[in-house]
Amino acid sequence: MTIDFIIPGKKKNTFVEQGMNEYLKRLSKYAKVNLIYIQERKVDPDNKKMLDNALSDEADEIIKLSSNSYLFLLDTHASQLSTSDFKESFQQVCKTHGKISFAVGSSYGLSDKLRKRADQIFSLSKMTFTHYLAMMLLIEQVYRCFNRSYDK
């Protein structure tokens, strides 16, 4: 099984990246894992056309990278899942798909065409997180799905 985590932006040497790397290392015992950075387009958020084009370009890249995958998408506007509900859903997907991708949007959000492509969309919380922190939390939750010590 291969699990790709796709995130817009640049690799940063921060505590968040250290956290992502720690959980990716732990996850690598269960699956082949990849953290894929795509270019986050720079935009003027007040320029709707520029913003829509940037989100569309990011969506195209994520769609291309996840073309042969079951795609989970994090979206702040979607329903929230508990850890146990996420684990149940994820484990069902693992039974039928050899490649799974997870994607988060950029600082500016998501394109509707990416939402249409996604196989499952959910939110981590009603709270707002940077997309880097959201990715770290997501990777930890995926690890939690494999690690039986978290079944309590």
Backbone as a printed PyTorch tensor [residue, N CA C, xyz], in Angstrom:
tensor([[[  0.8370,  -1.1790,   0.0000],
         [  0.0000,   0.0000,   0.0000],
         [  0.8810,   1.2400,   0.0000]],

        [[  0.4270,   2.2380,  -0.7490],
         [  1.1170,   3.5250,  -0.8090],
         [  0.1640,   4.6160,  -0.3410]],

        [[  0.6680,   5.5000,   0.5030],
         [ -0.1140,   6.6290,   0.9860],
         [  0.6650,   7.9040,   0.6780]],

        [[  0.0480,   8.7780,  -0.1090],
         [  0.6410,  10.0670,  -0.4440],
         [ -0.0780,  11.1660,   0.3340]],

        [[  0.7050,  12.0670,   0.8780],
         [  0.1850,  13.2490,   1.5560],
         [  0.6230,  14.4400,   0.7080]],

        [[ -0.3440,  15.1690,   0.1630],
         [ -0.0650,  16.2550,  -0.7800],
         [ -0.4070,  17.5890,  -0.1270]],

        [[  0.5670,  18.4970,  -0.1580],
         [  0.3890,  19.7920,   0.5020],
         [  1.0040,  20.9120,  -0.3390]],

        [[  0.2640,  21.9920,  -0.5280],
         [  0.8440,  23.1480,  -1.2160],
         [  1.8180,  23.8840,  -0.2960]],

        [[  2.8550,  24.3970,  -0.8790],
         [  3.8100,  25.1880,  -0.1080],
         [  5.2180,  24.6760,  -0.2730]],

        [[  6.0880,  25.2210,   0.5330],
         [  7.5010,  24.8480,   0.4960],
         [  7.8540,  24.0780,   1.7480]],

        [[  8.8030,  23.2030,   1.6020],
         [  9.3260,  22.4690,   2.7540],
         [  9.9520,  23.4860,   3.7060]],

        [[  9.5400,  23.3920,   4.9580],
         [ 10.0640,  24.3160,   5.9580],
         [ 10.6900,  23.5160,   7.0870]],

        [[ 11.7630,  24.0050,   7.6210],
         [ 12.4230,  23.3150,   8.7320],
         [ 11.8630,  23.8770,  10.0270]],

        [[ 10.6670,  23.4270,  10.3610],
         [  9.9930,  23.9340,  11.5550],
         [  9.5970,  22.7620,  12.4400]],

        [[  9.0900,  23.0730,  13.6170],
         [  8.6230,  22.0240,  14.5170],
         [  7.4850,  21.2350,  13.8820]],

        [[  6.6900,  21.8710,  13.0150],
         [  5.5920,  21.1640,  12.3600],
         [  6.1580,  20.1300,  11.3820]],

        [[  7.1530,  20.5170,  10.6190],
         [  7.7600,  19.5560,   9.6910],
         [  8.4270,  18.4240,  10.4640]],

        [[  9.0520,  18.7320,  11.5770],
         [  9.6430,  17.6760,  12.4050],
         [  8.5640,  16.7020,  12.8790]],

        [[  7.4060,  17.2400,  13.2530],
         [  6.2890,  16.3910,  13.6600],
         [  5.7950,  15.5290,  12.5090]],

        [[  5.6510,  16.1320,  11.3250],
         [  5.2260,  15.3590,  10.1500],
         [  6.2140,  14.2350,   9.8820]],

        [[  7.5010,  14.5610,   9.9090],
         [  8.5220,  13.5500,   9.6300],
         [  8.5170,  12.4240,  10.6590]],

        [[  8.2690,  12.7530,  11.9100],
         [  8.2110,  11.7280,  12.9570],
         [  7.0730,  10.7490,  12.6780]],

        [[  5.8920,  11.2650,  12.3610],
         [  4.7630,  10.3650,  12.0990],
         [  4.8990,   9.6520,  10.7590]],

        [[  5.5210,  10.2740,   9.7710],
         [  5.7820,   9.5750,   8.5070],
         [  6.7260,   8.3970,   8.7340]],

        [[  7.7340,   8.6110,   9.5790],
         [  8.6680,   7.5360,   9.9220],
         [  7.9210,   6.3820,  10.5870]],

        [[  7.0580,   6.7020,  11.5230],
         [  6.2730,   5.6610,  12.2000],
         [  5.3430,   4.9440,  11.2220]],

        [[  4.7240,   5.7050,  10.3290],
         [  3.8060,   5.1290,   9.3480],
         [  4.5150,   4.2170,   8.3510]],

        [[  5.7700,   4.4920,   8.0950],
         [  6.5140,   3.7190,   7.0860],
         [  6.6470,   2.2480,   7.4630]],

        [[  6.3390,   1.8900,   8.7030],
         [  6.3270,   0.4870,   9.1030],
         [  5.1180,  -0.2440,   8.5350]],

        [[  4.0980,   0.5010,   8.1500],
         [  2.8370,  -0.0820,   7.7090],
         [  2.5630,   0.0980,   6.2210]],

        [[  3.1570,   1.1190,   5.6080],
         [  2.8890,   1.4250,   4.2080],
         [  4.0290,   2.2620,   3.6540]],

        [[  4.1070,   2.3080,   2.3450],
         [  5.0370,   3.2380,   1.7070],
         [  4.3720,   4.6140,   1.7810]],

        [[  5.0650,   5.5910,   2.3330],
         [  4.4740,   6.9210,   2.5020],
         [  5.3140,   7.9730,   1.7990]],

        [[  4.6300,   8.9670,   1.2600],
         [  5.2810,  10.0740,   0.5680],
         [  4.6450,  11.3740,   1.0050]],

        [[  5.4720,  12.3550,   1.3040],
         [  5.0080,  13.7200,   1.5550],
         [  5.3870,  14.5220,   0.3160]],

        [[  4.3700,  15.0040,  -0.3850],
         [  4.5880,  15.6740,  -1.6680],
         [  4.1940,  17.1360,  -1.5410]],

        [[  5.1540,  18.0160,  -1.7850],
         [  4.8950,  19.4480,  -1.7700],
         [  4.6290,  19.9020,  -3.2040]],

        [[  3.5600,  20.6510,  -3.3850],
         [  3.3060,  21.2640,  -4.6850],
         [  3.4360,  22.7750,  -4.5240]],

        [[  3.6070,  23.4470,  -5.6360],
         [  3.7790,  24.9020,  -5.5820],
         [  2.4880,  25.5750,  -5.1260]],

        [[  2.6100,  26.4170,  -4.1070],
         [  1.4820,  27.2480,  -3.6930],
         [  1.5800,  28.5460,  -4.4780]],

        [[  0.5620,  28.8140,  -5.2510],
         [  0.5650,  30.0120,  -6.0880],
         [  0.4000,  31.2540,  -5.2240]],

        [[  1.1370,  32.2850,  -5.5600],
         [  1.0260,  33.5640,  -4.8570],
         [ -0.0930,  34.3670,  -5.5100]],

        [[ -0.9720,  34.8920,  -4.6810],
         [ -2.1060,  35.6300,  -5.2260],
         [ -2.4300,  36.8310,  -4.3550]],

        [[ -3.1920,  37.7050,  -4.9320],
         [ -3.8130,  38.7870,  -4.1860],
         [ -5.2100,  38.2740,  -3.8430]],

        [[ -5.4750,  37.9560,  -2.5630],
         [ -6.7620,  37.3720,  -2.2040],
         [ -7.9600,  38.2610,  -2.5250]],

        [[ -7.7140,  39.5510,  -2.7600],
         [ -8.8000,  40.4620,  -3.1270],
         [ -9.1050,  40.4300,  -4.6290]],

        [[ -8.2390,  39.7680,  -5.3850],
         [ -8.4410,  39.6450,  -6.8280],
         [ -9.0660,  38.2750,  -7.0980]],

        [[-10.3880,  38.2380,  -7.2400],
         [-11.1280,  36.9730,  -7.3550],
         [-10.6530,  36.1320,  -8.5300]],

        [[-10.4160,  36.7390,  -9.6660],
         [ -9.9830,  35.9870, -10.8490],
         [ -8.6100,  35.3490, -10.6100]],

        [[ -7.6880,  36.1140, -10.0450],
         [ -6.3520,  35.5970,  -9.7530],
         [ -6.4390,  34.4490,  -8.7330]],

        [[ -7.2710,  34.6260,  -7.7220],
         [ -7.4560,  33.6020,  -6.6980],
         [ -8.0440,  32.3330,  -7.2980]],

        [[ -9.0960,  32.4680,  -8.1060],
         [ -9.7150,  31.3000,  -8.7460],
         [ -8.7370,  30.5600,  -9.6450]],

        [[ -7.9280,  31.3080, -10.3990],
         [ -6.9290,  30.6810, -11.2740],
         [ -5.8720,  29.9310, -10.4700]],

        [[ -5.4320,  30.5310,  -9.3760],
         [ -4.4170,  29.8790,  -8.5360],
         [ -4.9720,  28.5920,  -7.9240]],

        [[ -6.1820,  28.6530,  -7.3880],
         [ -6.7910,  27.4530,  -6.8020],
         [ -7.0340,  26.3830,  -7.8620]],

        [[ -7.3900,  26.8000,  -9.0650],
         [ -7.5950,  25.8590, -10.1610],
         [ -6.2860,  25.1650, -10.5410]],

        [[ -5.2080,  25.9410, -10.5970],
         [ -3.8940,  25.3540, -10.9130],
         [ -3.4610,  24.3580,  -9.8420]],

        [[ -3.6550,  24.7220,  -8.5710],
         [ -3.3080,  23.8010,  -7.4800],
         [ -4.1630,  22.5390,  -7.5650]],

        [[ -5.4520,  22.7070,  -7.8570],
         [ -6.3520,  21.5570,  -7.9850],
         [ -5.8950,  20.6370,  -9.1110]],

        [[ -5.5190,  21.2140, -10.2540],
         [ -5.0520,  20.4010, -11.3800],
         [ -3.8560,  19.5480, -10.9840]],

        [[ -2.9370,  20.1460, -10.2490],
         [ -1.7400,  19.4100,  -9.8360],
         [ -2.0910,  18.2900,  -8.8480]],

        [[ -2.9650,  18.5690,  -7.9000],
         [ -3.3700,  17.5400,  -6.9370],
         [ -4.1490,  16.4370,  -7.6430]],

        [[ -5.0270,  16.8030,  -8.5640],
         [ -5.8010,  15.8080,  -9.3240],
         [ -4.8630,  14.9100, -10.1180]],

        [[ -3.8660,  15.4910, -10.7430],
         [ -2.8970,  14.6960, -11.5150],
         [ -2.1300,  13.7350, -10.6000]],

        [[ -1.6800,  14.2300,  -9.4490],
         [ -0.9070,  13.3940,  -8.5260],
         [ -1.7450,  12.2750,  -7.9060]],

        [[ -3.0380,  12.4860,  -7.8020],
         [ -3.9080,  11.4980,  -7.1590],
         [ -4.7610,  10.7210,  -8.1530]],

        [[ -4.3870,  10.7530,  -9.4110],
         [ -5.2470,  10.1730, -10.4560],
         [ -5.5430,   8.6880, -10.2540]],

        [[ -4.6290,   7.9310,  -9.7030],
         [ -4.8470,   6.4980,  -9.5040],
         [ -5.0810,   6.1610,  -8.0330]],

        [[ -5.5440,   7.1270,  -7.2700],
         [ -5.6860,   6.9660,  -5.8300],
         [ -7.1210,   7.2000,  -5.3830]],

        [[ -7.4030,   6.6710,  -4.2130],
         [ -8.5910,   7.0910,  -3.4810],
         [ -8.1800,   8.3820,  -2.8030]],

        [[ -8.9190,   9.4610,  -3.0270],
         [ -8.5140,  10.7750,  -2.5320],
         [ -9.3730,  11.2340,  -1.3610]],

        [[ -8.7100,  11.4040,  -0.2100],
         [ -9.3030,  12.0500,   0.9550],
         [ -8.8950,  13.5170,   0.8930]],

        [[ -9.8490,  14.4070,   1.1090],
         [ -9.5700,  15.8320,   1.0470],
         [ -9.9950,  16.4990,   2.3490]],

        [[ -9.0890,  17.2700,   2.9180],
         [ -9.4440,  18.0710,   4.0970],
         [-10.0450,  19.3820,   3.6170]],

        [[-11.1980,  19.7180,   4.1900],
         [-11.8950,  20.9390,   3.8090],
         [-12.5770,  21.4980,   5.0480]],

        [[-12.2900,  22.7240,   5.3780],
         [-12.8590,  23.3340,   6.5790],
         [-14.3850,  23.4180,   6.5230]],

        [[-14.9690,  23.3310,   5.3230],
         [-16.4240,  23.4350,   5.1650],
         [-17.1260,  22.0820,   5.2240]],

        [[-16.3770,  21.0060,   5.3510],
         [-16.9610,  19.6660,   5.3460],
         [-17.3410,  19.2220,   6.7550]],

        [[-17.9830,  18.0800,   6.8220],
         [-18.3620,  17.4960,   8.1110],
         [-17.1210,  17.0040,   8.8390]],

        [[-17.2130,  17.0340,  10.1450],
         [-16.1190,  16.5360,  10.9690],
         [-16.3000,  15.0480,  11.2250]],

        [[-15.1870,  14.3520,  11.3730],
         [-15.2040,  12.9380,  11.7310],
         [-14.5160,  12.7650,  13.0740]],

        [[-15.0450,  11.8730,  13.8820],
         [-14.3180,  11.4890,  15.0930],
         [-13.1530,  10.6000,  14.6650]],

        [[-12.2130,  10.4000,  15.5570],
         [-11.0940,   9.5070,  15.2560],
         [-11.6010,   8.1100,  14.9320]],

        [[-12.5530,   7.6030,  15.6890],
         [-13.0430,   6.2410,  15.4270],
         [-13.7940,   6.1590,  14.0940]],

        [[-14.5680,   7.1940,  13.7400],
         [-15.2570,   7.1890,  12.4400],
         [-14.2470,   7.2650,  11.2940]],

        [[-13.2350,   8.1020,  11.4590],
         [-12.1920,   8.2000,  10.4290],
         [-11.4760,   6.8630,  10.2810]],

        [[-11.1320,   6.2430,  11.3990],
         [-10.4150,   4.9730,  11.3640],
         [-11.2460,   3.9170,  10.6500]],

        [[-12.5210,   3.8510,  10.9410],
         [-13.3960,   2.8680,  10.2970],
         [-13.4570,   3.1010,   8.7910]],

        [[-13.6380,   4.3410,   8.3960],
         [-13.6970,   4.6850,   6.9700],
         [-12.3730,   4.3750,   6.2800]],

        [[-11.2780,   4.7890,   6.8930],
         [ -9.9550,   4.5700,   6.3220],
         [ -9.6680,   3.0780,   6.1620]],

        [[ -9.9900,   2.2920,   7.1590],
         [ -9.7280,   0.8570,   7.0860],
         [-10.5540,   0.1910,   5.9830]],

        [[-11.7710,   0.6590,   5.7500],
         [-12.5830,   0.1310,   4.6540],
         [-11.9320,   0.4650,   3.3110]],

        [[-11.4330,   1.6760,   3.1660],
         [-10.7710,   2.0790,   1.9220],
         [ -9.5040,   1.2470,   1.7080]],

        [[ -8.7670,   0.9750,   2.7730],
         [ -7.5320,   0.1880,   2.6650],
         [ -7.7900,  -1.2180,   2.1140]],

        [[ -8.9680,  -1.7530,   2.3600],
         [ -9.3070,  -3.1030,   1.8890],
         [ -9.4710,  -3.1680,   0.3770]],

        [[ -9.7970,  -2.0510,  -0.2430],
         [-10.1000,  -2.0660,  -1.6740],
         [ -9.1770,  -1.2060,  -2.5360]],

        [[ -8.2950,  -0.4520,  -1.9150],
         [ -7.4190,   0.4480,  -2.6830],
         [ -5.9670,   0.2840,  -2.2550]],

        [[ -5.0890,   0.1250,  -3.2310],
         [ -3.6650,  -0.0150,  -2.9440],
         [ -2.9460,   1.3050,  -2.8400]],

        [[ -3.5970,   2.3540,  -3.3410],
         [ -2.9890,   3.6820,  -3.2800],
         [ -4.0270,   4.6670,  -2.7620]],

        [[ -3.6100,   5.4190,  -1.7530],
         [ -4.4910,   6.3990,  -1.1130],
         [ -3.7430,   7.7270,  -1.0600]],

        [[ -4.4560,   8.7960,  -1.3690],
         [ -3.8780,  10.1310,  -1.2730],
         [ -4.7050,  10.9780,  -0.3140]],

        [[ -4.0030,  11.8390,   0.4010],
         [ -4.6230,  12.8290,   1.2700],
         [ -4.1320,  14.1820,   0.7920]],

        [[ -5.0350,  15.1520,   0.7170],
         [ -4.6280,  16.4880,   0.2830],
         [ -5.2720,  17.5390,   1.1770]],

        [[ -4.5320,  18.6030,   1.3850],
         [ -5.0570,  19.7880,   2.0610],
         [ -4.9210,  20.9480,   1.0850]],

        [[ -5.7590,  21.9360,   1.2650],
         [ -5.6950,  23.1080,   0.4130],
         [ -4.6100,  24.0620,   0.8610]],

        [[ -4.4130,  25.0640,   0.0560],
         [ -3.4190,  26.0870,   0.3710],
         [ -3.9970,  27.0760,   1.3700]],

        [[ -3.2630,  28.1060,   1.6280],
         [ -3.7140,  29.1740,   2.5240],
         [ -4.9890,  29.8320,   2.0220]],

        [[ -5.2680,  29.7090,   0.7350],
         [ -6.3980,  30.3900,   0.1200],
         [ -7.6270,  29.5030,  -0.0480]],

        [[ -7.5130,  28.2290,   0.3160],
         [ -8.6700,  27.3490,   0.2280],
         [ -8.5500,  26.2950,  -0.8490]],

        [[ -9.7140,  25.8950,  -1.3860],
         [ -9.7950,  24.8000,  -2.3520],
         [-10.6580,  25.1960,  -3.5470]],

        [[-10.3550,  24.6020,  -4.6660],
         [-11.1750,  24.7630,  -5.8560],
         [-12.3280,  23.7660,  -5.8070]],

        [[-13.4750,  24.1550,  -6.3320],
         [-14.6170,  23.2350,  -6.3840],
         [-14.3120,  21.9990,  -7.2290]],

        [[-13.4520,  22.1500,  -8.2510],
         [-13.1540,  20.9660,  -9.0620],
         [-12.3570,  19.9320,  -8.2640]],

        [[-11.5900,  20.3660,  -7.2690],
         [-10.8940,  19.4230,  -6.4070],
         [-11.8970,  18.7360,  -5.4780]],

        [[-12.8570,  19.4890,  -4.9920],
         [-13.9130,  18.8840,  -4.1690],
         [-14.6800,  17.8270,  -4.9670]],

        [[-14.9320,  18.1010,  -6.2420],
         [-15.6580,  17.1470,  -7.0950],
         [-14.8380,  15.8830,  -7.3350]],

        [[-13.5290,  16.0160,  -7.4250],
         [-12.6450,  14.8650,  -7.6590],
         [-12.5020,  13.9820,  -6.4230]],

        [[-12.5710,  14.5690,  -5.2590],
         [-12.3150,  13.8360,  -4.0090],
         [-13.3160,  12.7020,  -3.8170]],

        [[-12.8110,  11.6040,  -3.2820],
         [-13.6740,  10.4680,  -2.9550],
         [-14.3150,  10.6470,  -1.5870]],

        [[-13.6190,  11.3260,  -0.6960],
         [-14.1570,  11.5940,   0.6350],
         [-13.5950,  12.9230,   1.1230]],

        [[-14.4690,  13.7410,   1.6930],
         [-14.0810,  15.0620,   2.1840],
         [-14.4880,  15.1660,   3.6470]],

        [[-13.5760,  15.6650,   4.4660],
         [-13.8940,  15.8540,   5.8760],
         [-13.0770,  16.9990,   6.4500]],

        [[-13.4840,  17.4290,   7.6380],
         [-12.8060,  18.4990,   8.3560],
         [-12.2210,  17.9390,   9.6430]],

        [[-11.0940,  18.4710,  10.0570],
         [-10.4910,  18.0580,  11.3200],
         [-11.1680,  18.6970,  12.5200]],

        [[-11.6640,  19.9210,  12.3290],
         [-12.1640,  20.6690,  13.4780],
         [-12.9170,  21.9020,  12.9980]],

        [[-13.6620,  22.4990,  13.8890],
         [-14.2620,  23.7990,  13.5950],
         [-13.2230,  24.9080,  13.7260]],

        [[-12.1100,  24.5760,  14.3380],
         [-11.0300,  25.5520,  14.5000],
         [-10.2470,  25.6650,  13.1930]],

        [[ -9.5440,  26.7710,  13.0310],
         [ -8.7220,  26.9950,  11.8560],
         [ -7.2660,  26.6930,  12.1930]],

        [[ -6.6170,  25.9250,  11.3080],
         [ -5.1990,  25.5980,  11.4480],
         [ -4.4790,  26.0040,  10.1640]],

        [[ -3.1850,  26.2580,  10.2650],
         [ -2.4120,  26.4170,   9.0350],
         [ -2.4650,  25.0900,   8.2930]],

        [[ -2.2710,  25.1210,   6.9810],
         [ -2.3370,  23.8570,   6.2410],
         [ -1.1950,  22.9210,   6.6350]],

        [[ -0.0740,  23.4580,   7.1000],
         [  1.0210,  22.6030,   7.5730],
         [  0.6300,  21.8770,   8.8660]],

        [[  0.0390,  22.6120,   9.7910],
         [ -0.3780,  21.9970,  11.0470],
         [ -1.5050,  20.9860,  10.8010]],

        [[ -2.4420,  21.3230,   9.9120],
         [ -3.5170,  20.3850,   9.5720],
         [ -2.9340,  19.0990,   8.9950]],

        [[ -1.9080,  19.2190,   8.1530],
         [ -1.2840,  18.0290,   7.5710],
         [ -0.6170,  17.1920,   8.6530]],

        [[  0.0570,  17.8230,   9.5940],
         [  0.6900,  17.0650,  10.6740],
         [ -0.3670,  16.3110,  11.4840]],

        [[ -1.4650,  16.9720,  11.7990],
         [ -2.5410,  16.3090,  12.5440],
         [ -3.1380,  15.1610,  11.7340]],

        [[ -3.2900,  15.3640,  10.4510],
         [ -3.8190,  14.3160,   9.5870],
         [ -2.8900,  13.1020,   9.5500]],

        [[ -1.6010,  13.3350,   9.3850],
         [ -0.6410,  12.2260,   9.3480],
         [ -0.6750,  11.4640,  10.6670]],

        [[ -0.7890,  12.1880,  11.7710],
         [ -0.8800,  11.5250,  13.0750],
         [ -2.1420,  10.6680,  13.1550]],

        [[ -3.2470,  11.1570,  12.6250],
         [ -4.4940,  10.3960,  12.6560],
         [ -4.4100,   9.1380,  11.7870]],

        [[ -3.7340,   9.2250,  10.6560],
         [ -3.5360,   8.0430,   9.8110],
         [ -2.6680,   7.0320,  10.5510]],

        [[ -1.6240,   7.5040,  11.1930],
         [ -0.7900,   6.6070,  12.0060],
         [ -1.6310,   5.9250,  13.0760]],

        [[ -2.4970,   6.6780,  13.6950],
         [ -3.3800,   6.1630,  14.7430],
         [ -4.2560,   5.0270,  14.2040]],

        [[ -4.6140,   5.0870,  12.9290],
         [ -5.4180,   4.0220,  12.3110],
         [ -4.6780,   2.6860,  12.2660]],

        [[ -3.3710,   2.7250,  12.1580],
         [ -2.5660,   1.5050,  12.0690],
         [ -2.0980,   1.0020,  13.4260]],

        [[ -1.9190,   1.9180,  14.3720],
         [ -1.3060,   1.5750,  15.6370],
         [ -2.3610,   1.1420,  16.6510]],

        [[ -2.3330,  -0.0980,  17.0320],
         [ -3.3570,  -0.6670,  17.9250],
         [ -3.3180,  -0.0870,  19.3300]],

        [[ -2.2160,   0.5060,  19.7450],
         [ -2.1540,   1.0650,  21.0980],
         [ -3.1180,   2.2320,  21.2650]],

        [[ -3.6320,   2.7680,  20.1520],
         [ -4.5680,   3.8840,  20.2090],
         [ -6.0260,   3.4180,  20.2150]],

        [[ -6.2610,   2.1000,  20.2730],
         [ -7.6270,   1.5850,  20.2170],
         [ -8.4080,   1.7900,  21.5090]],

        [[ -7.7850,   2.2750,  22.5240],
         [ -8.4400,   2.4170,  23.8490],
         [ -9.4920,   3.4910,  23.8510]]])
